[in-house]
Amino acid sequence: MKSKKFDLIVFLLFFLPGALLLFLVGYFYKDRVIEELYKWSAARARGRSKKKEVSGNASRKNRRLYLEERSEKRRKDGCLMEKVIQIEGMSCQHCVGHVEAALGQVAGVRKVRVDLSQKKATVELDETVPDEKLKAAVEDVGYDVIAIREKD
């Protein structure tokens, strides 16, 4: 059975210094901690308002207007169209890198995004590129093209 003396020694050696340290840190750094909390809170509030604006642009009411504005912006940026390529055989991020590099070397390709989980590549094109060129580029690095379609 433990004695009261042992309990007092444990309290004095372990709990009291920890509590004292917490008190001192809180006392001397409270202004800095409160200031950081205010910054985090303000940043979080700004993030929420931006998300609301973005989701509001794509609401069901304004869906057609949003798509027209987006396509007009793409035309101004020089992107004629986007194509989605369904690809089989990718199993890791190295595969994604191979496909991105192969598609990026095709003339007329502006930007490539490959999604491993959905097994697809989205390609932005500056000019009209035949599907056969895109298919050949992917198949040359060892992957199978299932389908190619224009993005909605």
Sequence and secondary structure as in RCSB ss.txt:
>XXXX:A:sequence
MKSKKFDLIVFLLFFLPGALLLFLVGYFYKDRVIEELYKWSAARARGRSKKKEVSGNASRKNRRLYLEERSEKRR
KDGCLMEKVIQIEGMSCQHCVGHVEAALGQVAGVRKVRVDLSQKKATVELDETVPDEKLKAAVEDVGYDVIAIRE
KD
>XXXX:A:secstr
   HHHHHHHIIIIIHHHHHHHHHHHHHHHHHHHHHHHHHHHHHHHHHHHHHHHHHHT STTHHHHHHHHHHHHH
HHT  EEEEEEEES  SHHHHHHHHHHHHTSTTEEEEEEETTTTEEEEEESS   HHHHHHHHHHTT EEEEEEE
  
